[in-house]
Amino acid sequence: MDQLALLFVLLLGAVVSVPVGERLGLPSPVLMTLLGIALALPDFVPNVDIPPDLILPALLPPLLYAAVRRTSWRQFAANRRPIFLLAVALVFVTTLVVAAVASAIVPGLPIAAAFALGALVAPPDPVAATAVAGQLGLPRRLVSILEGEGLFNDVTAIVLYHVAIAAAVSGTFSPWRAGLDLVLSAVVAVAVGVALGWATNKLMSLLDDTTLQIGLTLLVPFASYVLAEELHGSGVLAVLTTAVFLSEYASDADAVMTRLAGSTVWDVVDTLVTGVAFGLIGLELHNALRTAAGRWGEMLGWAGAIVAVVVLVRLAWLLPATWLTKRLHAKRDYDEEIPTSWRETVVMWWAGMRGVASVALALAIPLEMDDGSPFPDRSEIVFIAFGVIMATLLVQGLTLPWLVRRLGVRADVDVEKAFEKELAARAAKAAKKRLREIEDTEELPEEVSEQLLRRAFEIGVRISPDLGEEERREGQGHEKRLRRVKRMRRIQAEMMSAARHEVLAARSEPGADPEIVDRVLRHLDVRSLR
């Protein structure tokens, strides 16, 4: 088996792990990690030969961009306090405590190297958190906080990591310089993200083609990351800024094809890249195990101690942080979403799994110092890092579904349905309002006006059938209208199905241009969704 065949196996596993995970009630990233470990065992499977400095630029940009597409700036702003406490403050605290414990238990480990270890194991993985939270049906407030934490904590951790590595390699450290680097990195990243988002928005309006617009969105995350890194900014923060900018300002309500096709393409990218990323974590395990030859007991003890520190620090931080946020939330009128019970706090604690960023940072530790001597205790740091990643990803990832079920933490379906019904009513009301405005300026036949009014009513019913039930309860006239709408929907669906079958059959006819057939079929598909 060569590297290309191994990549194909990981891509296939990424697709298969989703339905298998749903059936087993397990997160697909955890299953892909187990697949990677299984693939690393046979001798005929080649070692993964990916330069460590390419792992983050190749995997993180599309994963971060896809995750931001599912949220919004308003959501980040509403949850700014808990996100700051988790993504910034908790990363700092975890780094400090891990560095202190590691320098105490690992003989001869320099403090700068210990800080590098603390920084690379501090951030929970955004991909794992998002995938697990969405798959378990957690309350939206928890999903929002976990997504926000996962998206922003890499920014803090990567900057701390680079500062610690620079201090370890050079042998010098300046707190003022480190603080200045942190601020400049953030400023450059935000500037790059906004500028690239603005340029992309303008370019998308000029392209005016669905295929080209989606192709551009596939390139933008990588361009944002690389450009920011070249200018000594945070590539992660640049990608987040670009994605948030585009989600807020590049949304055309009438770009139906771009929105439908773009969502599908990015769902595919997210699934495949997530699977490959976590498969690589399992495949890289053998490199870490090789460093422990002859020292298993000692190094497992160090890794176990750091795992305990990482897990317990998160719990010790979450309990007072959640209490403080609740107190502030009760005193003032905030829109932020916070855990409402100790059960939700426990789920947030146990969802702190490490992943892609920690692996990439561990493998990217330089081999030598500036003076040519070996980097101090590099093998020990890599082994401990993988111990933390595997323990949190596999133990917490495999037991989190059981914990969620045991504690009874579930999404409030009634609230979600109520909001969906409210949006459906607003959509139908907006359509009716626009129809009345048109009737005031144009003379429409009565039967046309009545038919358009039924279509406006049907808009809301398609989104939320409960609206139709409310109309039915209001009177027999509405009940008759509802039956008529349902009948029309059924007949229209059968008509569109016949039309699609006819056009699809023409694809195999002699002389038929498949490109034209596909274009007509695409129009019918879009029409069927309306």
Buried (B, 14 or more C-beta within 10 A) or exposed (E): EEEEEBBEBBBEBBBBBBEEBEEEEBBBBBBBBBBBBBBBEEEEBBEBEBEBEEBBBBBBBBBBBBBBBBBBEEBBEBBEBBBBBBBBEBBBBBBBBBBBBBBEBBEEBBBBBBBBBBBBBBBBBBBBBBBBBBBBEBBBBBBBBBBBBBBBBBBBBBBBBBBBBBBBBEEEBEEEEBEEBBEBBBEBBBBBBBBBBBEBBEEBEEBEEBEEBBEBBBEBBBBBBBBBBEBEBBBBBBBBBBBBBBBEEBEEEEBEBBBBBBEEBBEEBBBBBBBBBBBBBBBBBBBBBEBBEEBEEBBBEBBBBBBEBBBEBBBEBBBEBBEEBBEEBEEEEBEBBBBBEEBBBBBBBBBBBBBBBBBBBBBBBEEEBEEEEEBBBBBBBBBBBBBBBBBBBBBBBBEBBEBBEEBEBEBEEEEEEEEEBEEBBEBBEEBBEEBEEEBEEEEEEEEEBEEBBBBBBBBBBBBBEBBBBBBBEEEEEBBEBBEEBBEBEEEBEEEBEEBBEEBBEBBEEEEEEEEEBEEBBBEBEEEBEE
